[in-house]
Amino acid sequence: MARIKQSSTASRGAAVTRSPRGRKNLPVMLGNRPMFVYLHHPHRWTVLEGHVVPQMKELRFVDDPNVDPDDERAKWRKRGWTEIPWDVRGKDTNYLREHPGPNKTFVYLSEWETPHRGSSVVVPDVAGYVAFLLWLKENDKVSQPEIYVLEKLRDAARKRYEDYAGKAHANPKMKRKADRCKVDLTALSDEIDAQLGIDTASIGAEVTEPPKKKKKARKKKADPVVEVPLVD
């Protein structure tokens, strides 16, 4: 967790809107949820809702006059991580949301997390979050996954699937886990095939379609021989 100075840009909550706090509005009962920014590493990928998407890391900021936030960010950049700006989708956009917290503090969540006032319950919008991750991927806001990274994830997914499937006959929970692993395995295999330019549909057609028989060329009959008698 990174620490930032009170006077820094991040600590001021740039482009973060604050909701008016009325008497009837109860605080969100969540602690230790300071401002954050998403980071991504080229080797960090996962499968959500049947899609191969970048796996995000939250770099959280805590007020501390002894630590410079720019130094913290530079440290992660040296490790190969890329920062995803709050306004990555354009002007007046921000994936960070600020909510009133306990003891006159503020709680920071993503736009895909809905808190409940007076409670610590947070309801995630998984479909919306996945759509955001796919947008980052499709618009080259993150580096595309390398084949060897996907293959490593696929091997791990295959192993999990085989382990759970082997226990599914005796435990229904293992069956459900095996089904989820199979979805991950299929998504990773399709992603690898797409990057390699392999058309799985055409491969299936080539396998199922019987080979066409070549037509034999008909031999032309020789013209009949006409014998002409010799005249002395």
Rosetta blueprint (number, residue, H / E / L):
1 M L
2 A E
3 R E
4 I E
5 K L
6 Q L
7 S L
8 S L
9 T L
10 A H
11 S H
12 R H
13 G L
14 A L
15 A L
16 V L
17 T L
18 R L
19 S L
20 P L
21 R L
22 G L
23 R L
24 K L
25 N L
26 L L
27 P L
28 V L
29 M L
30 L L
31 G L
32 N L
33 R L
34 P L
35 M L
36 F E
37 V E
38 Y E
39 L E
40 H E
41 H E
42 P E
43 H E
44 R E
45 W E
46 T E
47 V E
48 L E
49 E L
50 G L
51 H E
52 V E
53 V E
54 P E
55 Q E
56 M E
57 K E
58 E E
59 L E
60 R E
61 F E
62 V E
63 D E
64 D L
65 P L
66 N L
67 V L
68 D L
69 P H
70 D H
71 D H
72 E H
73 R H
74 A H
75 K H
76 W H
77 R H
78 K H
79 R L
80 G L
81 W L
82 T E
83 E E
84 I E
85 P L
86 W L
87 D L
88 V L
89 R L
90 G L
91 K L
92 D L
93 T L
94 N L
95 Y L
96 L E
97 R E
98 E E
99 H E
100 P E
101 G L
102 P H
103 N H
104 K H
105 T L
106 F E
107 V E
108 Y E
109 L E
110 S E
111 E L
112 W L
113 E E
114 T E
115 P E
116 H L
117 R L
118 G L
119 S L
120 S L
121 V L
122 V E
123 V E
124 P E
125 D L
126 V H
127 A H
128 G H
129 Y H
130 V H
131 A H
132 F H
133 L H
134 L H
135 W H
136 L H
137 K H
138 E H
139 N L
140 D L
141 K L
142 V L
143 S L
144 Q L
145 P L
146 E L
147 I H
148 Y H
149 V H
150 L H
151 E H
152 K H
153 L H
154 R H
155 D H
156 A H
157 A H
158 R H
159 K H
160 R H
161 Y H
162 E H
163 D H
164 Y H
165 A H
166 G H
167 K H
168 A L
169 H L
170 A L
171 N L
172 P H
173 K H
174 M H
175 K H
176 R H
177 K H
178 A H
179 D H
180 R H
181 C H
182 K H
183 V H
184 D H
185 L H
186 T H
187 A H
188 L H
189 S H
190 D H
191 E H
192 I H
193 D H
194 A H
195 Q H
196 L H
197 G L
198 I L
199 D L
200 T H
201 A H
202 S H
203 I H
204 G H
205 A H
206 E H
207 V H
208 T H
209 E L
210 P L
211 P L
212 K L
213 K L
214 K L
215 K L
216 K L
217 A L
218 R L
219 K L
220 K L
221 K L
222 A L
223 D L
224 P L
225 V L
226 V L
227 E L
228 V L
229 P L
230 L L
231 V L
232 D L
